[in-house]
Amino acid sequence: MNDDEHTPMVAGENAVARLFEAADYEVSQAVGLEPGSVDWFATPRQGLVRPRTYFRVWTRCPDGFDAALAALDQKRRVTAADRALGVVMEGSPPPGYAADLRTDVCAAISYRRLVLEVSGIADGIRERMKASEAKGEPGKYLPRRIDDREMEYPDAVAWIKEWASGGPTSAAIIISDDLADCFAVVGQAIHEIGARFLREPDDTVLLAWASPIGAARLAYEHGFAIRVHRNIEKLRGERRPSLVCLERSEIVDYEKRARGYLPGKCVKLCARSSDVERWFCDRLASPALVARFLSAREHEPEFKGLTDAPANVPRMLDAMLACRDVPSSGPAQWIAYVVNDYIVKILRDAFSDETASLAQLMPLEDAALTQFSLGWISGEPGRQLSSERTWGALQDQVLTWYKRDSEGRVRMNVLIRDYLIARRIAREVVAGSFGSLSRHQFPREYVFLFLSILSPEASARFAEGRGAEVRAQIEAEVERRLQLTLAHQLKRSVGAILMNMQNVREHLGAADAARFEYEFSRIDEELAFQSALAEQTGRWQQVPNDPPEALALHELVLAAAAPLRQKHPGVVCEIDVSVSLLVRANRVGLREILHCLMENAFHAVASTPTPRVWIRAIVEGDTVRLDIVDNGPGIRAEDRERIFEPYVTTKKGGDQPLGTGLGLAIARRYAARLGAQVGLDPDREGTCFFARFVTWRDAS
């Protein structure tokens, strides 16, 4: 018989034999019934059921396929084999024929498909697809884009499928800021290619995570499958192309070691916020829910950040659908319900019971309180809080709760932070430890919204405890507004009186003006006092909030002293402040503190025969103390604390300028905001007011 009459091809049968042996089959031969022929068999070496397979090789699909298949089945019966396979080395069985290797006792199969089946790659793809579909993952996949440094492709999965089917000759390296993005995209590509494999098994190149050992190695070598892995170091020794998934930091490190050389085409994954928004809108159940979602993203940037993270997308969608009918008074309340549902489901999947959940959540709650106090979490605890050991497969989602800055400090998403703080409050309040948390001035509404969801009882008890505090805040705000209004009205009145006084002076004759000079001077003095009072009242309420910076103390002391020296030329003012001293403060606040303390000293010596003011700075550890000393009449012991209260003054006029009672109060108030101190040192000779500041230290 010739080839067309299905004469066995020894070379082909040897290739099939090597394949079976690589897949841990025992291959045997026996003399066939036909003279000079050999029968080939393959039997699994392991397993409870080990079917004996008779196989023969066809160079191409036989013309009389049905007859060839019947002859093959006859051979199975004659040889007492459990099943028979006809392996087509070139091409595939005829269109319309589909072999089921699980049930068919006699089947024809292409060599390509046999390699994929025997290697386990095909079964791995089927199992992966089944698990993915059970979780609904294909319908929840968020499309990403591909940027290959030359152009941007709108669909990363389509790019991978085109690359894999195009007979690549070199590796493709996919990088992403978050490795979960790579896994999601490659997982979707494997699913879509696998779906095509089920329809067209003889014309599909698969993607597989299987290690290149045994029969899988042959699948990769023949180009029937492309390996997916995470080890860029192995690319140089690979003979066949592969698909590599890497984080951005990994590719940066490799490029440094390889001096910029990359053994393949490198592309970057990206997901635009607009793509994410469109994805959600396509899957939310109703226009009303879409409107809620869009309003929430616009209202709260932290919510937008959580929903923009691809790893969060499926769970966030489930949470929104679960909260579709929740009544809410605005975006913030709906956001609180969605985030609560999202976190609860993560905790339920991550931990087996409430005790395990609580044990893992307490460090997160501590971190949330730390961030509330300091504004950040140090890097090492941040890594521990999101470790794979704690969260397992959910680590990718938990990692989206944090962001790292250029200094390595970790910041928690504020919605997650406030949820964790609310959990701690709920537990503490119910346990009767309300006082330990009531001292915190939590600034965001979400703490209370989460608290009302987690524990209405704790929310009510906590709100009762905060009632007096809230009333005090309201009263303070009312007083602030009244005082600012009073200061404004006072300035207007003083300005009007001054203008009218000037008109009176101009219309009086010289003799009359001289006769009323004393009265005019007293009016001028009173108006000056009222003007100063109005100015300082405004400053008392408007405490500067600018961020601290490094300020040269010597320069600002000289600037504050200059107008006072000019106004009081008879006062001897000695300044001893090093030009190298830098303090941590904001400029407006420090300038006001210096002005108030120095003006107080200059006014105090107005009636002294030999008026003197000394200004000295000394370093005390990590602080700088600035002393303003005068030789005035001093402060009585009973007044030493009262003088820092608003509107309390010992300067009643006469020989001394009339005091407003706000200068020292402003100095102390501003100092407290800057993290500084202002006080009176009764042990020093003369009257010594001091200000103590933190020394500026460079971050380096």
VEXRO-7858 format. One line per 8 residues: number of its first residue (from 1); their letters; for each residue x, y, z of C-alpha. Coordinates in pm, whole numbers, plus 50000, padded with zeros to 5 digits. Example, Ala and Ser with C-alpha at 12.3 -4.5 7.8 and 13.67 -1.06 7.14 Angstrom:
BEGIN
1	AS	51230:49550:50780; 51367:49894:50714
//
This chain:
BEGIN
1	MNDDEHTP	50000:50000:50000; 50114:50354:49934; 50072:50664:50154; 49731:50737:50011; 49630:50386:50113; 49738:50472:50467; 50071:50296:50484; 50215:50374:50831
9	MVAGENAV	50486:50643:50830; 50758:50531:51067; 50898:50883:51107; 50550:51014:51186; 50477:50730:51426; 50809:50792:51598; 50707:51156:51647; 50373:51051:51797
17	ARLFEAAD	50554:50796:52015; 50789:51067:52149; 50486:51279:52227; 50316:51003:52425; 50637:50924:52612; 50683:51291:52701; 50329:51282:52844; 50423:50984:53066
25	YEVSQAVG	50269:50713:52848; 50430:50375:52792; 50469:50316:52418; 50486:49959:52289; 50503:49786:51951; 50377:49457:51821; 50400:49269:51491; 50094:49345:51285
33	LEPGSVDW	49874:49096:51104; 49982:49237:50769; 50325:49116:50658; 50600:49361:50755; 50366:49583:50956; 50402:49701:51316; 50120:49802:51550; 50179:50091:51791
41	FATPRQGL	50018:50129:52133; 50027:50393:52409; 49917:50331:52770; 49924:50583:53061; 50182:50492:53325; 49963:50627:53609; 49596:50633:53704; 49332:50388:53817
49	VRPRTYFR	49197:50358:53463; 49469:50322:53199; 49313:50270:52854; 49536:50109:52593; 49531:50317:52274; 49614:50180:51929; 49742:50461:51704; 49851:50491:51346
57	VWTRCPDG	49972:50789:51146; 49829:50935:50825; 50046:51182:50639; 49734:51369:50530; 49364:51318:50582; 49258:51013:50376; 49036:51071:50075; 48803:50792:50182
65	FDAALAAL	48780:50918:50537; 48480:50711:50647; 48633:50391:50514; 48966:50472:50678; 48789:50537:51008; 48600:50203:50980; 48927:50021:50910; 49084:50189:51212
73	DQKRRVTA	48802:50074:51436; 48834:49720:51299; 49203:49731:51392; 49108:49836:51747; 48887:49531:51785; 49142:49293:51637; 49419:49420:51865; 49187:49431:52168
81	ADRALGVV	49278:49795:52227; 49048:50017:52436; 49045:50284:52170; 49206:50374:51837; 49341:50702:51707; 49427:50802:51354; 49674:51092:51371; 49680:51330:51071
89	MEGSPPPG	50030:51478:51058; 49960:51749:50797; 49628:51930:50798; 49323:51807:50987; 49020:51575:50959; 48753:51682:50710; 48526:51980:50784; 48227:51888:50996
97	YAADLRTD	48403:51604:51173; 48452:51659:51547; 48627:51400:51762; 48544:51369:52131; 48843:51205:52290; 48657:51147:52615; 48383:50928:52464; 48487:50815:52115
105	VCAAISYR	48653:50471:52106; 48770:50541:51751; 48863:50888:51635; 49079:51082:51393; 49274:51380:51521; 49534:51621:51388; 49884:51601:51527; 49851:51964:51642
113	RLVLEVSG	49542:51888:51849; 49688:51563:51983; 49988:51755:52118; 49761:52009:52291; 49536:51736:52435; 49806:51495:52552; 50014:51777:52705; 49719:51882:52923
121	IADGIRER	49722:52233:52778; 49380:52191:52614; 49225:52054:52935; 49384:52338:53132; 49220:52589:52899; 48881:52417:52933; 48902:52415:53312; 49010:52779:53318
129	MKASEAKG	48721:52878:53094; 48471:52683:53304; 48590:52847:53628; 48595:53190:53468; 48243:53154:53332; 48116:53026:53669; 48237:53352:53825; 48095:53561:53541
137	EPGKYLPR	48441:53704:53473; 48417:53740:53092; 48113:53967:53125; 48291:54175:53390; 48617:54220:53203; 48725:54582:53176; 48891:54656:52840; 49243:54799:52858
145	RIDDREME	49451:54970:52594; 49797:54885:52463; 50068:55144:52412; 50368:55013:52217; 50561:55345:52227; 50463:55414:51867; 50084:55417:51889; 49797:55328:52119
153	YPDAVAWI	49567:55033:52044; 49213:55055:52187; 49183:54684:52273; 49467:54500:52448; 49305:54157:52409; 49264:54204:52032; 49631:54306:52013; 49741:53988:52195
161	KEWASGGP	49520:53764:51978; 49656:53922:51660; 50015:53886:51783; 49966:53520:51885; 49800:53415:51559; 50049:53600:51340; 50336:53356:51387; 50551:53570:51622
169	TSAAIIIS	50925:53520:51612; 51010:53706:51934; 50862:53755:52279; 50600:54012:52375; 50650:54181:52711; 50339:54334:52868; 50400:54578:53152; 50160:54748:53389
177	DDLADCFA	50170:54954:53708; 49952:54685:53865; 50027:54321:53783; 49658:54240:53831; 49591:54435:53510; 49828:54205:53318; 49663:53894:53460; 49314:54024:53379
185	VVGQAIHE	49402:54109:53018; 49592:53785:52952; 49317:53587:53126; 49057:53740:52894; 49278:53671:52590; 49320:53306:52700; 48943:53279:52740; 48862:53424:52397
193	IGARFLRE	49133:53217:52223; 49010:52910:52411; 48656:52972:52286; 48792:52973:51932; 48987:52653:52003; 48662:52477:52097; 48520:52574:51757; 48836:52541:51548
201	PDDTVLLA	49076:52310:51736; 49302:52254:51437; 49365:52618:51353; 49420:52793:51687; 49740:52884:51870; 49671:52869:52244; 49815:53077:52526; 49906:52875:52834
209	WASPIGAA	50071:52920:53175; 50190:52555:53175; 50560:52503:53243; 50769:52389:52942; 50815:52032:53060; 50704:51700:52915; 50458:51722:52628; 50395:52092:52695
217	RLAYEHGF	50750:52162:52584; 50671:52001:52248; 50356:52216:52217; 50566:52531:52260; 50847:52408:52032; 50605:52326:51749; 50433:52664:51787; 50096:52508:51872
225	AIRVHRNI	50087:52709:52197; 50264:53015:52334; 50384:53011:52690; 50277:53287:52932; 50510:53349:53226; 50666:53612:53455; 51039:53546:53416; 51206:53789:53178
233	EKLRGERR	51548:53642:53261; 51459:53323:53067; 51380:53500:52741; 51738:53496:52615; 51755:53115:52628; 51413:53049:52477; 51393:52917:52123; 51025:53000:52082
241	PSLVCLER	50840:53327:52150; 50651:53371:52476; 50428:53628:52646; 50572:53785:52961; 50372:53976:53225; 50570:54226:53434; 50519:54519:53668; 50675:54848:53562
249	SEIVDYEK	50936:54832:53840; 51054:54490:53718; 51116:54608:53363; 51301:54915:53490; 51533:54697:53700; 51594:54460:53407; 51675:54743:53166; 51933:54876:53411
257	RARGYLPG	52102:54537:53436; 52080:54471:53061; 52183:54828:52970; 51858:54898:52793; 51838:54570:52600; 51494:54407:52586; 51463:54057:52432; 51124:54122:52275
265	KCVKLCAR	50855:54376:52196; 50761:54575:52505; 50410:54722:52539; 50232:54898:52825; 49878:54843:52948; 49661:55140:53030; 49296:55193:53122; 49150:55537:53075
273	SSDVERWF	48904:55676:53326; 48658:55733:53042; 48682:55361:52949; 48604:55264:53308; 48310:55502:53323; 48167:55367:52996; 48208:55008:53119; 48006:55076:53434
281	CDRLASPA	47736:55268:53248; 47691:54976:53006; 47632:54732:53292; 47434:54927:53551; 47070:54832:53553; 46889:55160:53495; 46936:55524:53391; 46868:55625:53752
289	LVARFLSA	47156:55407:53877; 47385:55538:53604; 47301:55893:53715; 47383:55803:54077; 47715:55652:53972; 47820:55952:53763; 47715:56195:54037; 47914:55999:54295
297	REHEPEFK	48231:56006:54082; 48196:56379:54032; 48115:56443:54399; 48392:56235:54559; 48742:56198:54401; 48826:55914:54644; 48528:55714:54512; 48643:55784:54158
305	GLTDAPAN	48985:55650:54252; 48839:55323:54383; 48617:55271:54080; 48895:55361:53836; 49117:55077:53966; 49064:54781:53728; 49110:54526:54008; 48805:54673:54186
313	VPRMLDAM	48572:54687:53890; 48380:54355:53930; 48319:54393:54303; 48231:54759:54274; 47975:54673:54007; 47821:54408:54234; 47812:54656:54524; 47638:54923:54314
321	LACRDVPS	47379:54677:54187; 47317:54561:54545; 47261:54923:54652; 47045:55024:54357; 46730:55062:54573; 46894:55213:54881; 46726:55545:54966; 46977:55825:55011
329	SGPAQWIA	46973:56197:55070; 47265:56262:54835; 47579:56120:54670; 47772:56088:54998; 47518:55859:55161; 47494:55633:54854; 47875:55621:54831; 47887:55508:55195
337	YVVNDYIV	47643:55222:55126; 47836:55109:54815; 48179:55118:54983; 48040:54935:55287; 47897:54658:55065; 48223:54639:54867; 48441:54599:55179; 48204:54358:55354
345	KILRDAFS	48216:54121:55055; 48595:54135:55046; 48615:54055:55417; 48364:53773:55379; 48569:53615:55101; 48904:53671:55273; 48832:53543:55625; 48655:53235:55750
353	DETASLAQ	48482:53391:56052; 48432:53713:56247; 48721:53639:56484; 48970:53601:56198; 48827:53910:56031; 48864:54116:56349; 49223:54003:56403; 49321:54120:56054
361	LMPLEDAA	49117:54440:56065; 49260:54580:56388; 49600:54664:56230; 49413:54832:55943; 49207:55034:56190; 49526:55138:56370; 49675:55243:56036; 49362:55444:55954
369	LTQFSLGW	49390:55632:56285; 49763:55686:56222; 49692:55835:55883; 49421:56056:56032; 49674:56189:56286; 49986:56212:56066; 49844:56222:55713; 50034:55910:55605
377	ISGEPGRQ	50148:55558:55699; 50512:55454:55688; 50615:55226:55402; 50686:54896:55582; 50353:54878:55772; 50182:54972:55446; 50333:54668:55275; 50236:54442:55565
385	LSSERTWG	49874:54559:55563; 49831:54448:55201; 50043:54133:55207; 49951:53831:54996; 49983:53611:55304; 49691:53796:55466; 49466:53854:55167; 49557:53579:54920
393	ALQDQVLT	49381:53620:54586; 49219:53942:54711; 49555:54119:54749; 49518:54297:54414; 49201:54468:54532; 49339:54555:54876; 49645:54713:54711; 49412:54966:54547
401	WYKRDSEG	49335:55099:54896; 49683:55251:54915; 49907:55484:54717; 50278:55540:54772; 50442:55880:54730; 50795:55959:54611; 50925:55945:54970; 50798:55591:55023
409	RVRMNVLI	50512:55695:55252; 50181:55516:55210; 49843:55689:55210; 49516:55502:55247; 49215:55590:55033; 49018:55828:55255; 48689:55637:55213; 48860:55316:55328
417	RDYLIARR	49022:55510:55612; 48691:55654:55731; 48519:55314:55706; 48787:55157:55927; 48767:55444:56177; 48390:55397:56190; 48437:55024:56260; 48670:55104:56549
425	IAREVVAG	48428:55362:56691; 48134:55122:56664; 48321:54851:56849; 48457:55086:57118; 48125:55259:57179; 47930:54935:57211; 48200:54805:57449; 48160:55118:57663
433	SFGSLSRH	48498:55275:57576; 48347:55585:57424; 48583:55832:57587; 48897:55707:57414; 48763:55800:57070; 48543:56099:57147; 48854:56317:57171; 48920:56279:56797
441	QFPREYVF	48780:56556:56579; 48696:56344:56275; 48647:56598:55996; 48459:56401:55731; 48094:56315:55706; 48174:55962:55591; 48282:55847:55939; 47931:55917:56065
449	LFLSILSP	47763:55777:55754; 47957:55451:55783; 47885:55443:56156; 47511:55471:56095; 47530:55174:55854; 47756:54956:56068; 47583:55018:56403; 47287:55255:56437
457	EASARFAE	47306:55211:56816; 47671:55315:56830; 47597:55601:56592; 47323:55736:56821; 47539:55706:57133; 47837:55864:56960; 47624:56150:56829; 47494:56216:57182
465	GRGAEVRA	47849:56240:57309; 47943:56481:57033; 47637:56703:57081; 47793:56943:57329; 48108:56955:57119; 47913:57043:56805; 47719:57312:56992; 48048:57462:57112
473	QIEAEVER	48179:57464:56755; 47863:57637:56634; 47886:57899:56911; 48253:57960:56831; 48168:58009:56463; 47887:58252:56551; 48123:58450:56774; 48387:58456:56500
481	RLQLTLAH	48144:58594:56246; 48011:58854:56493; 48361:58974:56578; 48463:59000:56213; 48145:59199:56144; 48216:59424:56447; 48572:59484:56330; 48449:59582:55983
489	QLKRSVGA	48185:59821:56119; 48435:59971:56364; 48681:60046:56082; 48408:60223:55886; 48306:60434:56190; 48665:60533:56274; 48728:60631:55913; 48417:60851:55904
497	ILMNMQNV	48505:61024:56235; 48863:61092:56120; 48739:61250:55799; 48493:61473:55986; 48757:61571:56244; 48984:61682:55963; 48701:61900:55823; 48647:62058:56167
505	REHLGAAD	49019:62141:56201; 49027:62301:55857; 48724:62526:55933; 48847:62646:56275; 49075:62944:56297; 49428:62906:56426; 49340:63049:56769; 49040:62820:56816
513	AARFEYEF	49235:62518:56695; 49509:62592:56952; 49249:62636:57226; 49103:62289:57157; 49435:62111:57090; 49418:61899:57409; 49065:61780:57326; 49168:61703:56969
521	SRIDEELA	49468:61500:57089; 49249:61296:57324; 49004:61225:57038; 49295:61126:56811; 49426:60891:57078; 49085:60727:57124; 49037:60689:56750; 49382:60534:56716
529	FQSALAEQ	49287:60287:56989; 48957:60199:56818; 49135:60154:56485; 49396:59925:56644; 49121:59732:56821; 48935:59676:56494; 49256:59568:56318; 49356:59325:56590
537	TGRWQQVP	49006:59181:56625; 49022:59084:56259; 49366:58929:56305; 49248:58737:56613; 48983:58556:56409; 49178:58507:56086; 49458:58272:56192; 49688:58202:55894
545	NDPPEALA	49681:57844:55765; 49969:57854:55514; 50200:57549:55522; 50520:57582:55728; 50848:57670:55561; 51209:57747:55656; 51224:58111:55773; 51534:58313:55865
553	LHELVLAA	51458:58443:56214; 51717:58726:56204; 51565:58877:55890; 51209:58877:56026; 51315:59017:56366; 51485:59311:56195; 51180:59369:55975; 50944:59368:56276
561	AAPLRQKH	51168:59600:56482; 51225:59862:56210; 50886:60045:56224; 50885:60035:56607; 51235:60189:56623; 51121:60461:56387; 50803:60531:56588; 50986:60522:56923
569	PGVVCEID	51331:60671:56853; 51406:60715:57222; 51400:60342:57291; 51734:60163:57276; 51678:59827:57108; 51954:59565:57107; 51917:59261:56879; 52128:58946:56916
577	VSVSLLVR	51994:58687:56670; 52222:58469:56456; 52172:58504:56081; 52198:58124:56045; 51893:58038:56254; 51604:57886:56056; 51270:57812:56222; 50968:57613:56109
585	ANRVGLRE	50669:57846:56067; 50456:58024:55810; 50561:58378:55728; 50237:58559:55811; 50199:58389:56149; 50562:58442:56257; 50558:58806:56148; 50244:58870:56358
593	ILHCLMEN	50389:58697:56667; 50706:58907:56647; 50510:59229:56594; 50277:59166:56892; 50557:59078:57135; 50787:59362:57025; 50509:59621:57020; 50415:59513:57372
601	AFHAVAST	50776:59570:57488; 50809:59912:57318; 50479:60028:57469; 50580:59901:57814; 50893:60123:57831; 50720:60439:57706; 50727:60601:58051; 51067:60464:58157
609	PTPRVWIR	51345:60726:58196; 51600:60512:58006; 51384:60282:57789; 51559:59967:57666; 51448:59653:57481; 51667:59345:57432; 51590:59077:57172; 51798:58759:57195
617	AIVEGDTV	51775:58411:57037; 51927:58094:57183; 51923:57734:57058; 51768:57479:57294; 51809:57130:57145; 51580:57113:56842; 51410:57443:56926; 51497:57813:56916
625	RLDIVDNG	51390:58042:57201; 51348:58412:57124; 51344:58643:57430; 51198:58997:57416; 51303:59171:57738; 51217:59527:57848; 51293:59742:58151; 50936:59866:58193
633	PGIRAEDR	50724:59851:58511; 50677:59472:58485; 50373:59244:58527; 50205:59180:58861; 50203:58813:58968; 49823:58793:58958; 49820:58920:58596; 50083:58687:58451
641	ERIFEPYV	49832:58442:58298; 49541:58680:58250; 49737:58900:58011; 49722:58626:57745; 49340:58631:57751; 49157:58837:57484; 49076:59199:57580; 49280:59189:57903
649	TTKKGGDQ	49537:59473:57926; 49747:59644:58193; 49801:59950:57972; 49524:60193:58068; 49655:60499:57886; 49813:60805:58044; 50190:60779:58015; 50159:60452:57823
657	PLGTGLGL	49974:60388:57494; 49626:60250:57556; 49631:59869:57505; 49372:59671:57309; 49417:59354:57513; 49462:59146:57200; 49833:59165:57112; 49959:58896:57351
665	AIARRYAA	49646:58685:57296; 49706:58693:56919; 50073:58600:56967; 49984:58294:57176; 49694:58194:56945; 49911:58212:56633; 50195:58029:56808; 49965:57739:56897
673	RLGAQVGL	49865:57706:56531; 50234:57698:56428; 50329:57437:56688; 50525:57706:56878; 50496:57847:57234; 50457:58199:57369; 50486:58278:57738; 50622:58499:58017
681	DPDREGTC	50940:58407:58205; 50904:58550:58558; 51253:58436:58661; 51438:58661:58420; 51553:59011:58509; 51320:59269:58361; 50998:59172:58184; 51078:58877:57959
689	FFARFVTW	50827:58746:57707; 50952:58454:57497; 50856:58261:57184; 50986:57910:57126; 50991:57765:56771; 51085:57431:56616; 51420:57447:56436; 51390:57384:56064
697	RDAS	51549:57055:55956; 51598:56966:55589; 51428:56638:55486; 51766:56519:55354
//
